[in-house]
Amino acid sequence: MAKNPITSTVDFQRDGVQHGFLNLPYSCDQSAWGSIRIPVTVAKNGEGPTVLFTGANHGDEYEGPIALFDLARNIRADELYGRVIIVPGMNYPAFRNGTRTSPIDGGNLNRMFPGDPSGSVTSKIADYFYRALLPLADFVVDFHSGGKTLEFIPFCCAHVLDNKEQEEKCVAAMRAFNAPYSVMLMEIDPENMYDTAAERMGKVVIGTELSGGGTSTVYTNEIAKRGIRNILKHAGIVKGDLEQASSTELNVPDPSCFLFCENSGLLEPCVDLGDVVVAGQIVARVHPIGRTGAQPEEYYAAIGGVFSGRHFPGLISAGDFLGLVTVPL
């Protein structure tokens, strides 16, 4: 396989704190011999486990970058027993553009693993993480929120895995993160996702969905920052007790938990995030907007549980995700 053109200005094996870049050559109209410089921090002290923290896998999701830039600014090597790798803006072109996907090639980084060193810009970034960074990690923490189009209850998640010993470790890390909700999440399309690639390598992998709407709040940013502190302690890289808060455990047992829109229109929520719903309860209406007097289309929960995710903008199109109901464990 071809060599990836990305190079790093930091030495991942060296003790101390280093701030630098993952440098990807990129020739474009604005800069013929230019490059994309993805900020990275590595902090290391002796031997021990490695945690790889990533944010902005999608560029319009902000709690991860906020918490990770904060961590990079304040981390001290002499307080560590192992290594921490921090990439606040994983899909950096999308992050700089404030969009889910890259403005350069339209690439959705979280659907492009394992990547291709000879492919598009986004595919090269995926390949570098797959071949250079993931092999270094014992724990992988990938921060997401709903971005501009989705909104969720703030949760940390793990996945059901064939390897039950690995799954148990992921669940333990999810619980240690201690978000207000902990979800065993079934993904709609897991095949080329970053988490799936890391799980297939045998890593301890957790992710988050921390609200959404293309912004962040004091509340959700603090969830991310507390989760980082807890994971570092859980991994044994930082000493101290976990910061405990109340957490509700939920599950996504089957596809009936997901609702999708069948026709375009004006979205009227009928329940709020965090509300308990029963099977058959109306959760949303979609009003036709082409003329007055038309009846709205109603959407009902197929399963009882907690209304945990929803479409965020007021207008919705056919095929859009409409809502998610999760089931208490």
C-alpha positions in Angstrom: 0.0 0.0 0.0 1.1 3.6 -0.7 2.7 5.6 2.0 0.4 8.2 3.6 1.6 11.8 2.8 0.7 13.1 6.3 3.6 13.7 8.6 3.6 14.7 12.2 5.7 17.5 13.8 5.4 15.7 17.2 7.2 12.6 18.4 4.6 10.2 19.9 7.3 8.3 21.7 8.9 11.2 23.5 8.2 12.2 27.1 6.8 15.6 27.9 4.1 17.8 26.3 4.3 18.6 22.6 2.0 20.8 20.6 2.2 20.4 16.8 0.5 19.4 13.7 -0.4 16.5 11.4 0.7 18.0 8.1 -1.1 17.0 4.9 0.3 18.5 1.7 -2.6 20.1 -0.3 -2.1 22.0 -3.5 -5.1 24.3 -4.3 -5.9 27.5 -6.1 -5.2 29.5 -2.9 -1.9 27.9 -2.1 -0.1 25.9 -4.8 2.4 24.4 -2.4 0.2 24.5 0.7 -0.8 22.1 3.4 -3.6 21.3 5.8 -2.2 21.5 9.4 -4.3 19.5 11.9 -3.5 20.6 15.5 -2.3 17.7 17.7 -1.0 17.4 21.3 0.8 14.5 22.8 1.6 14.3 26.5 3.6 11.3 27.8 5.3 10.3 31.0 7.0 6.9 31.0 5.3 3.6 30.2 1.6 3.1 30.6 -1.7 3.0 28.6 -2.5 5.4 25.8 -5.8 7.3 25.4 -6.6 8.8 22.0 -9.1 11.7 22.2 -10.7 13.1 19.1 -13.2 15.8 18.4 -14.8 17.3 15.2 -14.9 14.0 13.4 -17.9 16.0 12.1 -17.0 19.7 11.8 -20.1 21.2 13.2 -20.0 19.4 16.6 -18.3 21.5 19.3 -18.3 20.1 22.8 -15.4 17.8 21.9 -13.1 20.5 20.4 -13.9 22.9 23.3 -13.0 20.2 25.9 -10.0 19.0 24.0 -8.4 22.4 23.3 -8.9 23.0 27.1 -7.2 19.7 27.9 -4.3 20.3 25.5 -3.7 23.8 27.1 -3.7 22.5 30.7 -2.2 19.0 30.5 1.0 18.3 32.5 3.3 15.4 31.8 4.4 15.0 35.4 0.9 14.2 36.4 0.6 11.3 33.9 1.3 7.6 34.0 1.2 6.8 30.3 0.3 8.8 27.1 -2.5 11.1 26.0 -3.0 12.0 22.3 -5.3 14.9 21.6 -6.8 15.8 18.2 -9.5 18.4 18.8 -10.3 18.9 15.0 -10.1 15.5 13.4 -11.7 16.5 10.1 -10.0 19.9 10.2 -11.3 21.3 6.9 -14.8 20.6 8.0 -14.1 22.0 11.4 -12.7 25.2 10.0 -15.8 25.4 7.7 -18.3 24.7 10.4 -19.9 21.9 8.4 -20.4 18.2 8.9 -18.4 17.2 5.9 -15.3 18.5 4.3 -15.6 21.6 2.0 -12.7 20.2 -0.1 -14.1 16.9 -1.2 -17.5 16.5 0.5 -16.0 13.7 2.6 -17.8 12.5 5.7 -14.8 11.3 7.7 -16.9 9.0 9.9 -18.0 7.0 6.9 -14.6 6.6 5.2 -12.6 4.2 7.3 -10.1 2.5 6.8 -9.3 5.3 4.3 -6.9 5.4 1.4 -3.4 7.0 1.4 -3.8 7.7 -2.3 -7.4 8.9 -2.1 -9.2 12.2 -1.4 -8.1 14.6 1.4 -10.7 13.1 3.8 -9.7 9.5 2.9 -6.0 10.3 3.5 -6.9 11.6 7.0 -8.9 8.4 7.7 -6.0 6.3 6.6 -3.5 8.2 8.8 -5.7 7.6 11.9 -6.2 4.0 11.0 -2.6 3.1 10.3 -0.6 5.6 12.5 -2.7 6.7 15.5 -5.2 3.9 16.3 -2.4 1.3 16.7 -0.9 3.5 19.4 -4.1 3.6 21.5 -5.5 1.4 24.2 -8.6 3.7 24.8 -10.3 5.6 22.0 -12.7 8.4 22.9 -14.5 10.1 20.0 -16.6 13.1 20.8 -19.8 13.8 18.8 -23.0 15.8 19.2 -25.9 16.3 16.9 -24.3 19.1 14.8 -26.6 21.5 13.0 -29.3 19.0 12.0 -29.7 16.8 15.1 -30.2 17.1 18.9 -29.8 14.5 21.6 -30.1 14.0 25.3 -26.4 14.2 26.4 -25.1 10.6 26.4 -21.9 8.5 26.3 -22.2 5.3 24.2 -20.7 1.9 23.6 -21.7 -0.8 21.1 -22.7 -4.5 21.4 -19.6 -6.4 20.2 -19.0 -10.1 19.2 -16.0 -10.0 21.7 -17.8 -9.9 25.0 -14.6 -9.3 27.0 -13.9 -6.2 24.8 -17.5 -5.1 25.1 -17.3 -5.4 28.9 -14.3 -3.1 28.9 -16.1 -0.6 26.6 -19.1 -0.6 28.9 -16.9 0.0 31.9 -15.3 3.0 30.2 -18.8 4.3 29.2 -19.9 4.1 32.8 -16.7 5.8 34.0 -17.3 8.7 31.6 -20.5 9.2 33.6 -22.6 11.3 31.2 -26.2 12.0 32.3 -27.2 9.1 30.1 -25.2 5.9 29.0 -26.5 4.2 25.9 -25.8 0.9 24.3 -26.1 2.3 20.8 -27.0 0.4 17.6 -25.7 2.5 14.7 -27.7 3.0 11.5 -24.7 2.5 9.2 -21.6 1.2 11.2 -19.5 -0.4 8.4 -17.0 2.4 7.6 -17.2 4.3 10.9 -14.1 5.3 12.9 -15.5 3.5 16.0 -16.0 0.3 14.1 -12.4 0.4 12.7 -11.1 0.9 16.3 -13.3 -1.8 17.7 -12.1 -4.3 15.1 -8.5 -3.5 16.3 -9.6 -4.6 19.8 -9.5 -1.1 21.3 -11.7 0.1 24.2 -13.9 2.5 22.3 -16.6 5.0 23.5 -18.3 7.9 21.9 -20.7 10.6 22.8 -23.7 12.6 21.5 -23.8 15.8 23.6 -26.9 17.7 22.6 -26.5 19.4 19.1 -28.0 22.2 17.1 -24.6 23.3 15.9 -23.6 24.9 19.2 -22.7 24.0 22.8 -23.7 25.0 26.3 -22.0 25.4 29.7 -23.8 22.2 30.7 -22.7 20.0 27.8 -19.2 21.4 27.8 -18.8 20.5 31.4 -20.1 17.0 30.7 -17.3 16.6 28.1 -14.6 18.0 30.4 -15.7 15.8 33.4 -15.8 12.8 31.1 -12.2 13.4 30.0 -11.0 13.7 33.6 -12.9 10.4 34.5 -11.5 8.5 31.5 -8.0 9.5 32.3 -8.5 8.2 35.9 -10.3 5.1 34.7 -7.4 4.2 32.3 -4.9 4.7 35.2 -3.1 7.6 33.4 -4.1 10.1 36.1 -4.5 9.2 39.7 -7.6 10.1 41.7 -11.3 9.2 42.3 -13.9 9.4 39.5 -16.3 12.4 39.6 -19.7 10.8 40.1 -23.1 12.1 39.0 -26.4 10.5 38.3 -26.6 8.5 35.1 -29.4 6.6 33.4 -28.6 3.6 31.3 -30.4 3.1 28.1 -30.4 0.7 25.2 -31.2 0.7 21.4 -32.4 -2.9 21.0 -33.6 -2.9 17.4 -34.4 -0.6 14.4 -37.9 0.1 15.7 -36.2 2.7 18.0 -35.6 5.0 15.0 -38.2 7.2 13.3 -37.7 8.6 9.8 -39.7 11.2 7.9 -41.8 10.1 5.0 -42.7 13.5 3.5 -41.3 16.9 3.6 -42.8 19.7 5.6 -42.8 21.7 8.9 -41.8 19.7 11.9 -43.9 20.0 15.1 -42.4 18.2 18.1 -45.1 16.6 20.3 -42.7 15.4 23.0 -39.4 16.9 24.3 -36.0 15.2 24.6 -35.9 13.2 27.8 -39.6 12.6 28.0 -40.8 9.1 28.7 -43.1 7.8 25.9 -45.2 4.7 25.4 -45.6 2.6 22.3 -48.2 4.2 20.0 -47.8 7.7 21.5 -47.5 10.6 19.0 -44.1 12.1 19.0 -44.2 14.5 16.1 -46.4 16.0 13.3 -45.1 17.1 9.9 -47.3 19.8 8.3 -47.5 20.1 4.5 -46.4 23.7 3.6 -47.6 23.9 0.0 -51.1 25.0 0.9 -53.4 25.7 3.9 -56.1 23.3 5.0 -54.0 20.0 4.6 -53.8 17.6 7.4 -50.4 17.0 9.1 -48.8 13.6 9.0 -48.4 12.1 12.5 -45.5 9.9 13.8 -45.8 7.5 16.7 -43.3 5.7 18.9 -43.1 2.1 17.9 -41.6 1.2 21.3 -41.8 2.6 24.8 -38.8 4.3 26.4 -37.1 7.7 26.6 -37.3 10.1 23.6 -33.6 10.6 23.1 -32.9 12.2 19.8 -34.6 14.4 17.2 -34.3 16.3 13.9 -33.3 19.9 14.9 -34.3 22.3 12.2 -37.9 23.4 11.8 -38.2 22.1 8.3 -37.7 18.4 7.5 -37.4 16.4 4.3 -38.5 12.9 3.3 -35.8 10.4 4.4 -34.6 12.6 7.3 -34.0 11.1 10.7 -37.0 12.3 12.8 -36.6 10.8 16.3 -35.0 8.1 18.5 -36.6 6.2 21.4 -34.2 4.4 23.7 -35.2 1.7 26.2 -34.1 1.8 29.9 -31.8 -1.2 30.8 
